[in-house]
Amino acid sequence: MQWVALFGAIVITMFAQALLKSGAGAEDFAAQLLRPSTIFGLGLYGAAALLYIIALRRVPLSVALPCTAVSYIAAVLVGHFHFGEPLGMMHIAAVGLIGAGVVMLALA
């Protein structure tokens, strides 16, 4: 159950990030805060925090927090495929290193 909660927290956080990014096109900060995508994204952050708390009941912090680095990999992919952000060789190499580190910590 705790690993499902941790995975859920990571996935929900990524959806929240994408919603916040989509709201970033507003003409000013106040307008961005009032966009439905921003409000929903902030709500998802709250849900992700609750799942993370559940995960921390059984998963050591020294494992749980580094596992959230998977969201960095997802952010690169979402940024590239959904928002058209560049994806160069340095990005790909960094994603590989992050992925290897997460796997090593999860298996430790």
TISE-718118 format. One record per atom (N, C-alpha, C, O, CB): atom name; residue number from 1; x, y, z. Coordinates in steps of 0.2 Angstrom, whole numbers, always signed. Glycine has a CB too. Layout:
+-------+-----+-------+-------+-------+
! atomo ! num !    c1 !    c2 !    c3 !
+-------+-----+-------+-------+-------+
!    CA ! NUM !     X !     Y !     Z !
...
+-------+-----+-------+-------+-------+
REM end
This chain:
+-------+-----+-------+-------+-------+
! atomo ! num !    c1 !    c2 !    c3 !
+-------+-----+-------+-------+-------+
!     N !   1 !    +4 !    -6 !    +0 !
!    CA !   1 !    +0 !    +0 !    +0 !
!     C !   1 !    +4 !    +6 !    +0 !
!     O !   1 !    +3 !   +11 !    -3 !
!    CB !   1 !    -5 !    +0 !    +6 !
!     N !   2 !   +10 !    +6 !    +4 !
!    CA !   2 !   +14 !   +12 !    +4 !
!     C !   2 !   +17 !   +14 !    -2 !
!     O !   2 !   +18 !   +20 !    -4 !
!    CB !   2 !   +19 !   +11 !   +10 !
!     N !   3 !   +19 !    +9 !    -6 !
!    CA !   3 !   +22 !   +10 !   -12 !
!     C !   3 !   +17 !   +13 !   -18 !
!     O !   3 !   +19 !   +17 !   -22 !
!    CB !   3 !   +26 !    +4 !   -15 !
!     N !   4 !   +11 !   +10 !   -17 !
!    CA !   4 !    +6 !   +13 !   -21 !
!     C !   4 !    +5 !   +20 !   -20 !
!     O !   4 !    +4 !   +24 !   -24 !
!    CB !   4 !    -1 !    +9 !   -21 !
!     N !   5 !    +4 !   +22 !   -13 !
!    CA !   5 !    +3 !   +29 !   -11 !
!     C !   5 !    +9 !   +33 !   -14 !
!     O !   5 !    +8 !   +39 !   -16 !
!    CB !   5 !    +3 !   +29 !    -3 !
!     N !   6 !   +15 !   +31 !   -13 !
!    CA !   6 !   +21 !   +35 !   -16 !
!     C !   6 !   +21 !   +36 !   -23 !
!     O !   6 !   +22 !   +41 !   -25 !
!    CB !   6 !   +28 !   +31 !   -14 !
!     N !   7 !   +19 !   +31 !   -27 !
!    CA !   7 !   +18 !   +31 !   -34 !
!     C !   7 !   +13 !   +36 !   -36 !
!     O !   7 !   +13 !   +40 !   -40 !
!    CB !   7 !   +17 !   +24 !   -37 !
!     N !   8 !    +7 !   +35 !   -32 !
!    CA !   8 !    +1 !   +40 !   -33 !
!     C !   8 !    +3 !   +47 !   -32 !
!     O !   8 !    +1 !   +52 !   -36 !
!    CB !   8 !    -4 !   +38 !   -29 !
!     N !   9 !    +7 !   +48 !   -27 !
!    CA !   9 !    +9 !   +55 !   -25 !
!     C !   9 !   +13 !   +58 !   -31 !
!     O !   9 !   +13 !   +64 !   -33 !
!    CB !   9 !   +13 !   +55 !   -19 !
!     N !  10 !   +18 !   +54 !   -33 !
!    CA !  10 !   +22 !   +56 !   -39 !
!     C !  10 !   +18 !   +58 !   -45 !
!     O !  10 !   +19 !   +63 !   -48 !
!    CB !  10 !   +28 !   +51 !   -40 !
!     N !  11 !   +14 !   +53 !   -47 !
!    CA !  11 !   +10 !   +54 !   -53 !
!     C !  11 !    +5 !   +60 !   -52 !
!     O !  11 !    +5 !   +65 !   -57 !
!    CB !  11 !    +5 !   +48 !   -54 !
!     N !  12 !    +2 !   +61 !   -47 !
!    CA !  12 !    -2 !   +67 !   -46 !
!     C !  12 !    +2 !   +73 !   -46 !
!     O !  12 !    -1 !   +78 !   -48 !
!    CB !  12 !    -6 !   +66 !   -39 !
!     N !  13 !    +7 !   +73 !   -43 !
!    CA !  13 !   +12 !   +79 !   -43 !
!     C !  13 !   +13 !   +81 !   -50 !
!     O !  13 !   +13 !   +87 !   -52 !
!    CB !  13 !   +18 !   +78 !   -39 !
!     N !  14 !   +15 !   +76 !   -54 !
!    CA !  14 !   +16 !   +78 !   -61 !
!     C !  14 !   +10 !   +81 !   -65 !
!     O !  14 !   +11 !   +86 !   -69 !
!    CB !  14 !   +18 !   +72 !   -65 !
!     N !  15 !    +4 !   +79 !   -63 !
!    CA !  15 !    -2 !   +82 !   -66 !
!     C !  15 !    -3 !   +89 !   -64 !
!     O !  15 !    -5 !   +93 !   -67 !
!    CB !  15 !    -8 !   +77 !   -65 !
!     N !  16 !    -1 !   +90 !   -57 !
!    CA !  16 !    -2 !   +96 !   -54 !
!     C !  16 !    +3 !  +101 !   -58 !
!     O !  16 !    +1 !  +107 !   -59 !
!    CB !  16 !    +0 !   +96 !   -47 !
!     N !  17 !    +9 !   +99 !   -59 !
!    CA !  17 !   +14 !  +103 !   -62 !
!     C !  17 !   +12 !  +105 !   -69 !
!     O !  17 !   +13 !  +111 !   -71 !
!    CB !  17 !   +21 !   +99 !   -63 !
!     N !  18 !    +9 !  +100 !   -73 !
!    CA !  18 !    +7 !  +102 !   -80 !
!     C !  18 !    +1 !  +107 !   -80 !
!     O !  18 !    +1 !  +111 !   -84 !
!    CB !  18 !    +5 !   +95 !   -83 !
!     N !  19 !    -3 !  +106 !   -75 !
!    CA !  19 !    -9 !  +111 !   -74 !
!     C !  19 !    -6 !  +118 !   -73 !
!     O !  19 !    -8 !  +123 !   -75 !
!    CB !  19 !   -14 !  +109 !   -69 !
!     N !  20 !    -1 !  +118 !   -68 !
!    CA !  20 !    +2 !  +125 !   -66 !
!     C !  20 !    +5 !  +128 !   -72 !
!     O !  20 !    +5 !  +134 !   -74 !
!    CB !  20 !    +7 !  +124 !   -61 !
!     N !  21 !    +9 !  +124 !   -76 !
!    CA !  21 !   +12 !  +126 !   -82 !
!     C !  21 !    +7 !  +129 !   -87 !
!     O !  21 !    +8 !  +134 !   -90 !
!    CB !  21 !   +16 !  +121 !   -85 !
!     N !  22 !    +1 !  +125 !   -88 !
!    CA !  22 !    -4 !  +127 !   -93 !
!     C !  22 !    -7 !  +134 !   -91 !
!     O !  22 !    -9 !  +138 !   -95 !
!    CB !  22 !    -9 !  +122 !   -94 !
!     N !  23 !    -7 !  +135 !   -84 !
!    CA !  23 !   -10 !  +141 !   -82 !
!     C !  23 !    -5 !  +147 !   -82 !
!     O !  23 !    -7 !  +153 !   -81 !
!    CB !  23 !   -12 !  +141 !   -75 !
!     N !  24 !    +1 !  +146 !   -84 !
!    CA !  24 !    +7 !  +151 !   -84 !
!     C !  24 !    +6 !  +156 !   -90 !
!     O !  24 !   +10 !  +161 !   -90 !
!    CB !  24 !   +13 !  +148 !   -84 !
!     N !  25 !    +1 !  +154 !   -94 !
!    CA !  25 !    +1 !  +159 !  -100 !
!     C !  25 !    -4 !  +165 !   -99 !
!     O !  25 !    -5 !  +169 !  -103 !
!    CB !  25 !    -2 !  +155 !  -106 !
!     N !  26 !    -6 !  +166 !   -93 !
!    CA !  26 !   -10 !  +171 !   -91 !
!     C !  26 !    -6 !  +178 !   -92 !
!     O !  26 !    +0 !  +178 !   -91 !
!    CB !  26 !   -13 !  +171 !   -84 !
!     N !  27 !   -10 !  +183 !   -92 !
!    CA !  27 !    -7 !  +190 !   -93 !
!     C !  27 !    -3 !  +193 !   -87 !
!     O !  27 !    +1 !  +196 !   -88 !
!    CB !  27 !   -12 !  +195 !   -96 !
!     N !  28 !    -5 !  +191 !   -81 !
!    CA !  28 !    -2 !  +193 !   -75 !
!     C !  28 !    -3 !  +187 !   -70 !
!     O !  28 !    -6 !  +182 !   -71 !
!    CB !  28 !    -4 !  +200 !   -73 !
!     N !  29 !    +1 !  +188 !   -64 !
!    CA !  29 !    +1 !  +183 !   -59 !
!     C !  29 !    -6 !  +182 !   -56 !
!     O !  29 !    -8 !  +177 !   -55 !
!    CB !  29 !    +6 !  +185 !   -54 !
!     N !  30 !    -9 !  +188 !   -55 !
!    CA !  30 !   -16 !  +187 !   -52 !
!     C !  30 !   -21 !  +183 !   -56 !
!     O !  30 !   -25 !  +179 !   -54 !
!    CB !  30 !   -19 !  +194 !   -50 !
!     N !  31 !   -20 !  +184 !   -63 !
!    CA !  31 !   -25 !  +181 !   -67 !
!     C !  31 !   -23 !  +173 !   -67 !
!     O !  31 !   -27 !  +169 !   -68 !
!    CB !  31 !   -24 !  +184 !   -74 !
!     N !  32 !   -16 !  +172 !   -67 !
!    CA !  32 !   -14 !  +165 !   -67 !
!     C !  32 !   -17 !  +161 !   -61 !
!     O !  32 !   -19 !  +156 !   -61 !
!    CB !  32 !    -6 !  +165 !   -67 !
!     N !  33 !   -17 !  +165 !   -55 !
!    CA !  33 !   -19 !  +162 !   -49 !
!     C !  33 !   -27 !  +160 !   -49 !
!     O !  33 !   -29 !  +155 !   -46 !
!    CB !  33 !   -18 !  +166 !   -43 !
!     N !  34 !   -30 !  +164 !   -53 !
!    CA !  34 !   -38 !  +163 !   -54 !
!     C !  34 !   -40 !  +158 !   -59 !
!     O !  34 !   -46 !  +156 !   -60 !
!    CB !  34 !   -41 !  +169 !   -55 !
!     N !  35 !   -35 !  +156 !   -63 !
!    CA !  35 !   -37 !  +151 !   -69 !
!     C !  35 !   -39 !  +144 !   -66 !
!     O !  35 !   -36 !  +142 !   -61 !
!    CB !  35 !   -30 !  +150 !   -73 !
!     N !  36 !   -44 !  +141 !   -68 !
!    CA !  36 !   -46 !  +135 !   -66 !
!     C !  36 !   -40 !  +129 !   -66 !
!     O !  36 !   -40 !  +125 !   -61 !
!    CB !  36 !   -52 !  +132 !   -70 !
!     N !  37 !   -36 !  +130 !   -71 !
!    CA !  37 !   -30 !  +125 !   -71 !
!     C !  37 !   -25 !  +126 !   -65 !
!     O !  37 !   -23 !  +121 !   -62 !
!    CB !  37 !   -26 !  +125 !   -78 !
!     N !  38 !   -24 !  +132 !   -63 !
!    CA !  38 !   -20 !  +133 !   -58 !
!     C !  38 !   -23 !  +131 !   -51 !
!     O !  38 !   -20 !  +128 !   -47 !
!    CB !  38 !   -18 !  +141 !   -57 !
!     N !  39 !   -29 !  +133 !   -50 !
!    CA !  39 !   -33 !  +131 !   -44 !
!     C !  39 !   -33 !  +123 !   -43 !
!     O !  39 !   -32 !  +121 !   -38 !
!    CB !  39 !   -40 !  +134 !   -44 !
!     N !  40 !   -35 !  +120 !   -49 !
!    CA !  40 !   -35 !  +113 !   -49 !
!     C !  40 !   -28 !  +110 !   -48 !
!     O !  40 !   -28 !  +105 !   -44 !
!    CB !  40 !   -38 !  +110 !   -55 !
!     N !  41 !   -23 !  +113 !   -51 !
!    CA !  41 !   -16 !  +110 !   -50 !
!     C !  41 !   -14 !  +111 !   -42 !
!     O !  41 !   -11 !  +106 !   -40 !
!    CB !  41 !   -11 !  +114 !   -54 !
!     N !  42 !   -16 !  +116 !   -39 !
!    CA !  42 !   -14 !  +117 !   -32 !
!     C !  42 !   -18 !  +112 !   -28 !
!     O !  42 !   -15 !  +109 !   -23 !
!    CB !  42 !   -16 !  +124 !   -30 !
!     N !  43 !   -24 !  +111 !   -30 !
!    CA !  43 !   -28 !  +106 !   -26 !
!     C !  43 !   -25 !   +99 !   -27 !
!     O !  43 !   -25 !   +95 !   -22 !
!    CB !  43 !   -35 !  +105 !   -29 !
!     N !  44 !   -22 !   +97 !   -33 !
!    CA !  44 !   -19 !   +91 !   -34 !
!     C !  44 !   -13 !   +90 !   -29 !
!     O !  44 !   -11 !   +85 !   -27 !
!    CB !  44 !   -17 !   +90 !   -41 !
!     N !  45 !    -9 !   +96 !   -28 !
!    CA !  45 !    -3 !   +96 !   -24 !
!     C !  45 !    -5 !   +94 !   -17 !
!     O !  45 !    -2 !   +90 !   -14 !
!    CB !  45 !    +0 !  +103 !   -24 !
!     N !  46 !   -11 !   +96 !   -15 !
!    CA !  46 !   -13 !   +94 !    -8 !
!     C !  46 !   -15 !   +87 !    -8 !
!     O !  46 !   -13 !   +83 !    -3 !
!    CB !  46 !   -20 !   +98 !    -6 !
!     N !  47 !   -18 !   +84 !   -13 !
!    CA !  47 !   -19 !   +77 !   -13 !
!     C !  47 !   -13 !   +73 !   -13 !
!     O !  47 !   -12 !   +68 !   -10 !
!    CB !  47 !   -24 !   +75 !   -19 !
!     N !  48 !    -8 !   +75 !   -17 !
!    CA !  48 !    -2 !   +72 !   -17 !
!     C !  48 !    +2 !   +72 !   -11 !
!     O !  48 !    +5 !   +67 !    -9 !
!    CB !  48 !    +3 !   +75 !   -23 !
!     N !  49 !    +1 !   +77 !    -7 !
!    CA !  49 !    +4 !   +78 !    +0 !
!     C !  49 !    +1 !   +73 !    +4 !
!     O !  49 !    +5 !   +70 !    +8 !
!    CB !  49 !    +4 !   +85 !    +2 !
!     N !  50 !    -5 !   +72 !    +4 !
!    CA !  50 !    -8 !   +67 !    +8 !
!     C !  50 !    -6 !   +60 !    +7 !
!     O !  50 !    -5 !   +56 !   +11 !
!    CB !  50 !   -16 !   +67 !    +7 !
!     N !  51 !    -5 !   +58 !    +0 !
!    CA !  51 !    -3 !   +52 !    -2 !
!     C !  51 !    +4 !   +51 !    +1 !
!     O !  51 !    +6 !   +45 !    +3 !
!    CB !  51 !    -3 !   +51 !    -9 !
!     N !  52 !    +8 !   +56 !    +0 !
!    CA !  52 !   +15 !   +56 !    +2 !
!     C !  52 !   +16 !   +54 !   +10 !
!     O !  52 !   +20 !   +51 !   +12 !
!    CB !  52 !   +19 !   +62 !    +0 !
!     N !  53 !   +11 !   +57 !   +14 !
!    CA !  53 !   +11 !   +56 !   +21 !
!     C !  53 !   +10 !   +49 !   +22 !
!     O !  53 !   +13 !   +46 !   +27 !
!    CB !  53 !    +6 !   +61 !   +24 !
!     N !  54 !    +5 !   +46 !   +19 !
!    CA !  54 !    +3 !   +39 !   +19 !
!     C !  54 !    +9 !   +35 !   +18 !
!     O !  54 !   +11 !   +30 !   +21 !
!    CB !  54 !    -3 !   +37 !   +15 !
!     N !  55 !   +13 !   +36 !   +12 !
!    CA !  55 !   +19 !   +33 !   +10 !
!     C !  55 !   +24 !   +33 !   +16 !
!     O !  55 !   +28 !   +28 !   +17 !
!    CB !  55 !   +22 !   +35 !    +4 !
!     N !  56 !   +25 !   +39 !   +19 !
!    CA !  56 !   +30 !   +40 !   +24 !
!     C !  56 !   +29 !   +36 !   +30 !
!     O !  56 !   +34 !   +35 !   +34 !
!    CB !  56 !   +31 !   +47 !   +25 !
!     N !  57 !   +23 !   +33 !   +31 !
!    CA !  57 !   +22 !   +29 !   +37 !
!     C !  57 !   +26 !   +23 !   +37 !
!     O !  57 !   +28 !   +20 !   +42 !
!    CB !  57 !   +14 !   +27 !   +38 !
!     N !  58 !   +28 !   +20 !   +31 !
!    CA !  58 !   +31 !   +14 !   +30 !
!     C !  58 !   +38 !   +14 !   +26 !
!     O !  58 !   +42 !   +11 !   +27 !
!    CB !  58 !   +27 !    +9 !   +27 !
!     N !  59 !   +38 !   +19 !   +22 !
!    CA !  59 !   +44 !   +20 !   +17 !
!     C !  59 !   +49 !   +25 !   +21 !
!     O !  59 !   +47 !   +30 !   +22 !
!    CB !  59 !   +42 !   +22 !   +10 !
!     N !  60 !   +55 !   +23 !   +22 !
!    CA !  60 !   +60 !   +27 !   +25 !
!     C !  60 !   +61 !   +34 !   +20 !
!     O !  60 !   +60 !   +33 !   +14 !
!    CB !  60 !   +67 !   +24 !   +25 !
!     N !  61 !   +61 !   +39 !   +24 !
!    CA !  61 !   +62 !   +46 !   +20 !
!     C !  61 !   +68 !   +45 !   +15 !
!     O !  61 !   +68 !   +48 !   +10 !
!    CB !  61 !   +63 !   +51 !   +25 !
!     N !  62 !   +73 !   +42 !   +17 !
!    CA !  62 !   +79 !   +42 !   +13 !
!     C !  62 !   +78 !   +38 !    +7 !
!     O !  62 !   +82 !   +38 !    +2 !
!    CB !  62 !   +85 !   +38 !   +17 !
!     N !  63 !   +73 !   +34 !    +6 !
!    CA !  63 !   +71 !   +31 !    +0 !
!     C !  63 !   +65 !   +35 !    -3 !
!     O !  63 !   +65 !   +35 !    -9 !
!    CB !  63 !   +69 !   +23 !    +2 !
!     N !  64 !   +60 !   +37 !    +1 !
!    CA !  64 !   +54 !   +40 !    -2 !
!     C !  64 !   +56 !   +46 !    -6 !
!     O !  64 !   +54 !   +47 !   -12 !
!    CB !  64 !   +49 !   +41 !    +3 !
!     N !  65 !   +60 !   +51 !    -3 !
!    CA !  65 !   +61 !   +57 !    -6 !
!     C !  65 !   +65 !   +56 !   -12 !
!     O !  65 !   +63 !   +59 !   -18 !
!    CB !  65 !   +65 !   +62 !    -1 !
!     N !  66 !   +71 !   +52 !   -13 !
!    CA !  66 !   +74 !   +51 !   -19 !
!     C !  66 !   +70 !   +48 !   -24 !
!     O !  66 !   +71 !   +49 !   -30 !
!    CB !  66 !   +80 !   +47 !   -18 !
!     N !  67 !   +65 !   +44 !   -22 !
!    CA !  67 !   +61 !   +41 !   -27 !
!     C !  67 !   +56 !   +46 !   -31 !
!     O !  67 !   +54 !   +45 !   -37 !
!    CB !  67 !   +56 !   +36 !   -24 !
!     N !  68 !   +55 !   +52 !   -27 !
!    CA !  68 !   +51 !   +57 !   -31 !
!     C !  68 !   +55 !   +60 !   -36 !
!     O !  68 !   +52 !   +64 !   -40 !
!    CB !  68 !   +49 !   +62 !   -25 !
!     N !  69 !   +61 !   +59 !   -37 !
!    CA !  69 !   +65 !   +62 !   -42 !
!     C !  69 !   +63 !   +59 !   -49 !
!     O !  69 !   +65 !   +61 !   -54 !
!    CB !  69 !   +73 !   +60 !   -42 !
!     N !  70 !   +59 !   +54 !   -49 !
!    CA !  70 !   +56 !   +51 !   -55 !
!     C !  70 !   +52 !   +57 !   -58 !
!     O !  70 !   +51 !   +57 !   -64 !
!    CB !  70 !   +51 !   +45 !   -54 !
!     N !  71 !   +49 !   +61 !   -54 !
!    CA !  71 !   +45 !   +67 !   -57 !
!     C !  71 !   +50 !   +71 !   -61 !
!     O !  71 !   +47 !   +74 !   -66 !
!    CB !  71 !   +42 !   +71 !   -51 !
!     N !  72 !   +56 !   +72 !   -60 !
!    CA !  72 !   +61 !   +75 !   -64 !
!     C !  72 !   +61 !   +72 !   -71 !
!     O !  72 !   +61 !   +76 !   -76 !
!    CB !  72 !   +68 !   +76 !   -61 !
!     N !  73 !   +61 !   +66 !   -72 !
!    CA !  73 !   +61 !   +62 !   -78 !
!     C !  73 !   +54 !   +64 !   -82 !
!     O !  73 !   +54 !   +66 !   -88 !
!    CB !  73 !   +62 !   +55 !   -77 !
!     N !  74 !   +49 !   +63 !   -78 !
!    CA !  74 !   +42 !   +64 !   -81 !
!     C !  74 !   +42 !   +72 !   -83 !
!     O !  74 !   +39 !   +73 !   -88 !
!    CB !  74 !   +37 !   +63 !   -76 !
!     N !  75 !   +44 !   +76 !   -79 !
!    CA !  75 !   +44 !   +83 !   -81 !
!     C !  75 !   +48 !   +85 !   -88 !
!     O !  75 !   +45 !   +89 !   -92 !
!    CB !  75 !   +47 !   +88 !   -76 !
!     N !  76 !   +53 !   +82 !   -89 !
!    CA !  76 !   +57 !   +83 !   -95 !
!     C !  76 !   +53 !   +80 !  -101 !
!     O !  76 !   +52 !   +83 !  -106 !
!    CB !  76 !   +64 !   +79 !   -95 !
!     N !  77 !   +49 !   +74 !  -100 !
!    CA !  77 !   +45 !   +71 !  -105 !
!     C !  77 !   +39 !   +75 !  -107 !
!     O !  77 !   +37 !   +76 !  -112 !
!    CB !  77 !   +44 !   +64 !  -104 !
!     N !  78 !   +36 !   +77 !  -101 !
!    CA !  78 !   +29 !   +81 !  -102 !
!     C !  78 !   +31 !   +88 !  -105 !
!     O !  78 !   +28 !   +90 !  -110 !
!    CB !  78 !   +26 !   +82 !   -95 !
!     N !  79 !   +37 !   +91 !  -103 !
!    CA !  79 !   +39 !   +97 !  -106 !
!     C !  79 !   +40 !   +97 !  -113 !
!     O !  79 !   +38 !  +101 !  -117 !
!    CB !  79 !   +45 !  +100 !  -102 !
!     N !  80 !   +43 !   +91 !  -115 !
!    CA !  80 !   +45 !   +91 !  -122 !
!     C !  80 !   +39 !   +89 !  -127 !
!     O !  80 !   +38 !   +92 !  -132 !
!    CB !  80 !   +50 !   +85 !  -123 !
!     N !  81 !   +35 !   +84 !  -125 !
!    CA !  81 !   +30 !   +81 !  -129 !
!     C !  81 !   +23 !   +85 !  -128 !
!     O !  81 !   +19 !   +86 !  -133 !
!    CB !  81 !   +28 !   +74 !  -127 !
!     N !  82 !   +22 !   +88 !  -123 !
!    CA !  82 !   +16 !   +92 !  -122 !
!     C !  82 !   +17 !  +100 !  -123 !
!     O !  82 !   +12 !  +103 !  -126 !
!    CB !  82 !   +13 !   +91 !  -115 !
!     N !  83 !   +22 !  +102 !  -121 !
!    CA !  83 !   +23 !  +110 !  -121 !
!     C !  83 !   +28 !  +112 !  -126 !
!     O !  83 !   +30 !  +118 !  -127 !
!    CB !  83 !   +25 !  +112 !  -114 !
!     N !  84 !   +31 !  +107 !  -130 !
!    CA !  84 !   +36 !  +108 !  -135 !
!     C !  84 !   +43 !  +111 !  -133 !
!     O !  84 !   +46 !  +114 !  -137 !
!    CB !  84 !   +33 !  +113 !  -140 !
!     N !  85 !   +45 !  +109 !  -127 !
!    CA !  85 !   +51 !  +112 !  -124 !
!     C !  85 !   +57 !  +107 !  -127 !
!     O !  85 !   +56 !  +102 !  -129 !
!    CB !  85 !   +51 !  +111 !  -117 !
!     N !  86 !   +63 !  +110 !  -128 !
!    CA !  86 !   +68 !  +107 !  -132 !
!     C !  86 !   +70 !  +101 !  -127 !
!     O !  86 !   +70 !  +101 !  -121 !
!    CB !  86 !   +74 !  +111 !  -133 !
!     N !  87 !   +73 !   +96 !  -131 !
!    CA !  87 !   +76 !   +90 !  -127 !
!     C !  87 !   +82 !   +88 !  -131 !
!     O !  87 !   +82 !   +85 !  -136 !
!    CB !  87 !   +70 !   +84 !  -128 !
!     N !  88 !   +88 !   +90 !  -128 !
!    CA !  88 !   +94 !   +89 !  -131 !
!     C !  88 !   +98 !   +83 !  -127 !
!     O !  88 !   +95 !   +79 !  -123 !
!    CB !  88 !   +98 !   +95 !  -130 !
!     N !  89 !  +104 !   +81 !  -130 !
!    CA !  89 !  +108 !   +76 !  -127 !
!     C !  89 !  +109 !   +77 !  -120 !
!     O !  89 !  +109 !   +72 !  -116 !
!    CB !  89 !  +114 !   +75 !  -131 !
!     N !  90 !  +110 !   +83 !  -117 !
!    CA !  90 !  +112 !   +84 !  -110 !
!     C !  90 !  +105 !   +82 !  -106 !
!     O !  90 !  +106 !   +79 !  -101 !
!    CB !  90 !  +114 !   +91 !  -109 !
!     N !  91 !  +100 !   +84 !  -109 !
!    CA !  91 !   +93 !   +82 !  -105 !
!     C !  91 !   +93 !   +74 !  -105 !
!     O !  91 !   +91 !   +71 !   -99 !
!    CB !  91 !   +87 !   +85 !  -109 !
!     N !  92 !   +94 !   +71 !  -110 !
!    CA !  92 !   +93 !   +64 !  -111 !
!     C !  92 !   +98 !   +60 !  -106 !
!     O !  92 !   +97 !   +56 !  -102 !
!    CB !  92 !   +94 !   +61 !  -118 !
!     N !  93 !  +105 !   +63 !  -106 !
!    CA !  93 !  +110 !   +60 !  -101 !
!     C !  93 !  +108 !   +61 !   -94 !
!     O !  93 !  +108 !   +57 !   -90 !
!    CB !  93 !  +116 !   +63 !  -103 !
!     N !  94 !  +105 !   +67 !   -92 !
!    CA !  94 !  +103 !   +68 !   -86 !
!     C !  94 !   +97 !   +64 !   -83 !
!     O !  94 !   +97 !   +61 !   -78 !
!    CB !  94 !  +101 !   +76 !   -85 !
!     N !  95 !   +93 !   +63 !   -88 !
!    CA !  95 !   +87 !   +58 !   -86 !
!     C !  95 !   +89 !   +51 !   -85 !
!     O !  95 !   +87 !   +48 !   -80 !
!    CB !  95 !   +82 !   +58 !   -92 !
!     N !  96 !   +94 !   +49 !   -89 !
!    CA !  96 !   +97 !   +42 !   -88 !
!     C !  96 !  +100 !   +42 !   -81 !
!     O !  96 !  +100 !   +37 !   -78 !
!    CB !  96 !  +102 !   +41 !   -93 !
!     N !  97 !  +104 !   +47 !   -79 !
!    CA !  97 !  +108 !   +47 !   -73 !
!     C !  97 !  +103 !   +47 !   -67 !
!     O !  97 !  +103 !   +44 !   -62 !
!    CB !  97 !  +112 !   +53 !   -72 !
!     N !  98 !   +97 !   +51 !   -68 !
!    CA !  98 !   +92 !   +52 !   -62 !
!     C !  98 !   +89 !   +45 !   -62 !
!     O !  98 !   +88 !   +42 !   -56 !
!    CB !  98 !   +87 !   +57 !   -64 !
!     N !  99 !   +87 !   +42 !   -67 !
!    CA !  99 !   +83 !   +36 !   -67 !
!     C !  99 !   +88 !   +30 !   -64 !
!     O !  99 !   +85 !   +26 !   -60 !
!    CB !  99 !   +82 !   +33 !   -74 !
!     N ! 100 !   +94 !   +30 !   -66 !
!    CA ! 100 !   +99 !   +25 !   -63 !
!     C ! 100 !   +99 !   +26 !   -55 !
!     O ! 100 !   +99 !   +21 !   -51 !
!    CB ! 100 !  +106 !   +25 !   -66 !
!     N ! 101 !   +99 !   +32 !   -53 !
!    CA ! 101 !  +100 !   +34 !   -46 !
!     C ! 101 !   +94 !   +32 !   -42 !
!     O ! 101 !   +94 !   +29 !   -37 !
!    CB ! 101 !  +101 !   +41 !   -45 !
!     N ! 102 !   +88 !   +33 !   -45 !
!    CA ! 102 !   +82 !   +31 !   -42 !
!     C ! 102 !   +81 !   +24 !   -41 !
!     O ! 102 !   +79 !   +21 !   -36 !
!    CB ! 102 !   +76 !   +34 !   -46 !
!     N ! 103 !   +83 !   +20 !   -46 !
!    CA ! 103 !   +83 !   +13 !   -46 !
!     C ! 103 !   +87 !   +10 !   -41 !
!     O ! 103 !   +85 !    +6 !   -37 !
!    CB ! 103 !   +84 !   +10 !   -53 !
!     N ! 104 !   +93 !   +13 !   -41 !
!    CA ! 104 !   +98 !   +10 !   -36 !
!     C ! 104 !   +96 !   +12 !   -28 !
!     O ! 104 !   +97 !    +7 !   -24 !
!    CB ! 104 !  +105 !   +14 !   -37 !
!     N ! 105 !   +93 !   +17 !   -27 !
!    CA ! 105 !   +90 !   +19 !   -20 !
!     C ! 105 !   +84 !   +15 !   -19 !
!     O ! 105 !   +84 !   +12 !   -13 !
!    CB ! 105 !   +88 !   +26 !   -20 !
!     N ! 106 !   +80 !   +13 !   -24 !
!    CA ! 106 !   +74 !    +9 !   -22 !
!     C ! 106 !   +76 !    +2 !   -21 !
!     O ! 106 !   +72 !    -1 !   -17 !
!    CB ! 106 !   +69 !   +10 !   -28 !
!     N ! 107 !   +81 !    +0 !   -24 !
!    CA ! 107 !   +83 !    -7 !   -23 !
!     C ! 107 !   +88 !    -8 !   -17 !
!     O ! 107 !   +89 !   -14 !   -14 !
!    CB ! 107 !   +87 !   -10 !   -29 !
!     N ! 108 !   +90 !    -3 !   -14 !
!    CA ! 108 !   +95 !    -3 !    -8 !
!     C ! 108 !   +92 !    -5 !    -2 !
!     O ! 108 !   +95 !    -6 !    +3 !
!    CB ! 108 !   +98 !    +4 !    -7 !
+-------+-----+-------+-------+-------+
REM end
